[in-house]
Amino acid sequence: MFDNLPIWDEVLYLGRRVVWPRGARIRGPGDPAHGIFLIRSGLIKVSAVSREGMLRTLWLMGAGSVLGEAALLSGKPYRHEISVMEPAEAHEFPEPVVMRELLEKYPALSRQLLVNIAAKSYIGSSQLEDAVFLNGPQRVARLLYGLDQVHRSSSLPVSHLAIAEMLGLHRVTVSNAIGLLRRAGFLDETTHGIRVADPDGLAAYAQDPSGGH
């Protein structure tokens, strides 16, 4: 979500380094929050879970994102399933450190935690608006643009099925949308995943598919 790692450098000694392999389950619904995690590298997936056990991806978190602050500060357990999409490294700060050190002695970090919570709220409201107002290709374009901004590598390791699950769309709808975006020159597909060839064009298409191309 954010590129805010430098402002955390002076407090890293207050936490402990943790490493998660691909596929690891970090937290799940009902788990207590005993601290927060600063994501240093990798890619984390946050999913909502239905009563029937179905998962719907809400957002992805990359380096600079903070995990667990909403649950910790509200005094409530985690609501979502949180897992590792790519091997990740983080620093964990226990509750006493967060409350007595980070929040009281480091105003910049307090502000950043508020920004983090606000951004997640904004993402949630944006997803609702997207589902109501955007067509399938626009929703796929917006998701891939966001992933590209978080991931910042040569290709995005996501399948058509994974995108369909994230957006609540049919896989065929996603494949057709990706084909359209590829023909427009916004994307390439490789054996390693999807490469965003034209980020600005992709973002513009998500806003207005009639403009250009």
Secondary structure as UniProt FT lines:
FT   HELIX           5..14
FT   STRAND          16..20
FT   TURN            22..23
FT   STRAND          25..27
FT   TURN            29..30
FT   STRAND          35..49
FT   TURN            51..52
FT   STRAND          55..61
FT   TURN            63..64
FT   STRAND          66..67
FT   HELIX           69..74
FT   STRAND          81..94
FT   HELIX           95..97
FT   HELIX           98..102
FT   HELIX           103..105
FT   HELIX           107..133
FT   HELIX           136..151
FT   HELIX           160..167
FT   HELIX           171..183
FT   TURN            184..185
FT   STRAND          187..190
FT   TURN            191..192
FT   STRAND          193..196
FT   HELIX           199..207
FT   TURN            209..210
//
